[in-house]
Amino acid sequence: MSRYLTLSALAVLFLFPLVWSGYASLEEPANYLEMAQFGEGVGTYATNSLLVSVMTVAGTLIVSALGGYGFARFDFPGKNLLFLATLAILMVPYATILIPLYVLLGYIGLQNSLVGLSLVFVMFQLPFALFMMRNAFEALPRELEEAALVDGCGTFRAFTRILLQAVRPALITVGLFAFLASWNDFFAPLILLNDGASFTLPVAVVSMTQQTFGAIDYGMLQAGVMVMAFPCLILFIVLQRHYVRGFMSGALRG
């Protein structure tokens, strides 16, 4: 009984900020109307965020699945050192390398580009994603792959048809993390995007809540928070079961 009371208290504690934001945003219903009419329109900014998030998820899943499989199944000189060096990137604050990345994107013609921003997000997500996917593939018995090869599957077909299906929870976990990180990030789009029409939703929300002399329209800010939180909340509710299984099969193994 005490466990349920504790969990209920924690649920109330965690839900309170969301409920309070929703209440504050609805005190003035005009907040949502003003937000929809700001600049290029909230639909444009939400679309930009969605495009960036989808490209980030796709890039992260492709690279981490292939890289994780390589680290788990193949032996090559310096494999462990390379993996440790990849994990060490997690200790580097990404804000410290945004300016060099901005210059680099200029050299390859992707400055002020949603594609360039997505590539940066993929780079930020790869250390954690590779860690998850390597451990998920290592948890699979090699006999599963060998049986597929004996049955006539090629290596690529066995990888796509059997192994990827077996590590689906880890893939969903990695994809969910990549989506949430790219959807909610404020600092990287602020630095890497300078065209108002290319702004993502977090940057647009901060811009639309700024008033004269640095005042902040908190009602509109909470409306923006609710718009940003809604898809994240829906995704987490729908994928919660896979998310937990992904952690059990990936992060907690190896």
N, C-alpha and C positions, 0 to 999 in steps of 0.2 A: 504493500500500500504506500509506504513512504517513497518507493521508487517512482510510482506514478505521480505522486504529489510533487516530487522534485522535477520530473520531466515536464509536468504541467506548468510549474513556475518558470522553468527555463523557456518553454514555448511562449508564454506570455511576455517574458523579458525580451525575447528575440523578435516577436511580432509587434511589440509596442512602437518602435520607430517607424515601421511601415504603415501601421494604422494611423499614427499621428501625422505622417506625411500626407496620407490620403485625406484626412480630415482638414488639414491646413490648406491643401490645394483646392478643396471644395468650398471653403469659406467665401471665396469670390469666384463664382463659376466663370467669370470673364477671363480668368487666368488662362484657361485652355484655349479660348478663342484668340486672345492676344498672342499666345505662343504659336498657334497655327498660322497667324498672319505675319510673324516676325521674319524679316529678311527674305530668304528664298522659300520660306514655308517649312514647317516642322517635318512635312513629308519628305522634302528633299534631304534634310539632314538625317532623318531616320533611314532613308534609302542608302545614303552614303555609309552610315554605320553598318547597315546590313551587308552591303557589298564588301566592305573591309572585313567584316567578321566571317563571311562565307569564304572569301579568299584565304583568310588566315587559317580557318579550320581545315580547308582542303589542302593547303600547302603543308600545314603541320602534320596532318594525318598521313599524307603520302610520304614525306621525308622520314617521319619518325617510325612508320611501319617498316619501311625498307631498311632504315638504319638500325632499328631495334632487332630486326631479323638477322641482319649481318653481324651485329655484336653477339647475339645469342647463339648463332649456328656456325659461324666461321671463325677459324683461328688465323691470325696474321700478326706479324711483328708489331709490337707496340700497341696492341689492342686495348689492354687495360690502361695504359698510360693515356691513350687517346680518349677513352671513356671518362677517366678521371679529369682530364683537361676540359672535357665538355661539361661535366658537372660543376667544375670550378667556375664556369661562367655565371652560375647562379649567385655567386658571392659578389659579382660586380654590379653595383647599382646602375641600372640602365640609363638613368638620367645623365650619368657622367659621359656617356658615349653618343648622346643624341646629336650633338653638334658635329662631330666627325662623320656620323652617318648622314646628316643633312648634306654635308659637302660631298660625300661619296655618291649620294643619290643624284646630285647635280652633275657629276661626271658621267653617269650612265643614263642621263635624261629622264629620271623618274622623280625629280624634285616637284613638290606640290602635286603629287599624284597619289591616288588611292591605291594603285598597285604598289608603288614604292612604300607607302605606309604599311601595307599588308606584308611585304617582304620583311620589314623591320619587326613587325609583330611575330612573324614566323620564327625569326632568329631568336627573339626573346623567349618563345615557348619551347624551342627544341630541347634544351637540356632536360627539363622536367619530362617532356614527352618521350625522349629517348630512354630515359630511366624507366618510365612506366612500361614502354613497349618491350625493351630488352628483358625485363623481369617477367613480363607476361609470356613472351615466347620461351624463355628458359623454363617456365613452369609446365610447358607442354612436353609430353614424352616424345622423344625422337622416333619412337615406333609408329606414331601417328603419321608422320611425314613419310617414313619408309614404307608403310603399308600403302599409302597413296601412290608412291612411285612404283611399287610392285604391281599395282592394279592398272598401270599404264598412264598415270598422270605425269606430265612433265613437271619440272621444278616450279615454273611460274604458275602453272595451273594448280598445283598442290598448295602453293602459297596463297593464291587468291581464293580458291574454292574451299579449302579446308582450314588452313592455319588462321587466316583472317577471320573466318567464322568462329573459330574457337576462342579468339582473343577479342571478340566483339565488345564485351564490357569494358576492357581497357581502352579500346578505340573510342567508345562513347565517352569515357571519362576524360581522355585527352582532348577530344573534340569539344566537350562542354567547358573545360578549363580554357581552351583557346578562344572559344566564343565569348565567354564572360570577360576575359582579360581584354580582348580587342574591342568589345562593345562598350565597356565602361572606362577605358583608358582616356585620360584627359591630356596628360603632359606631352606624349609623343605627337598626337595630332596638332596640338597647339604649336609645337616647334616645327614640325615637318610640313604643315599645310598653311599657306598664306592667302589662299583665295577663298572668300566667304562662301562661294557656291560649293566648295569642296569640303567644308567643315563637317565633322561628325557631330553626333547628337550631344555628347558632353561639352564640347567647345561651344556649340550653339546655345545650349542651356545657360552656361555661364555668361555668354555675351548678352543674351536677352534679359538677364536679371540685373545687369549693371545699370544703375541710374545716375543721376547727377551727383557730383561730389562724392562718388564712391558708395552711395547708398545701394542697398540690395533689396530687390523686390522678393521677399521671402515666400509670398504666396505663389508667384510664378516659378520660383525655384523648386518648391515642393511639387508643383504640377509637372515640371520637367523631370524631377526624381521619379515620380510615379510612371511617367511615360517610359523612362529608361529602365525601370525595375520590372515592368510588366512582362516583357518577353523572357527576361532572365528567370523570373519566378515560374512562369509556365514551363520553360524548358527543364528547370530543376524538378518540378513536380512530376512531369511526364517521365523523365529519365532517372529518377531517384534510385530505383531498384538496380538499374544497370550501373549507375555511378558507384554505389556501395560495392557491388560485385567487382567492378573494375579496380577499386582500391585493394580489395582482398586478393585479387589475382595478379595485380601488378606491383603496387607500391610496397605491399607487405611481404613480398617474396624476394628471394635472392639474398 
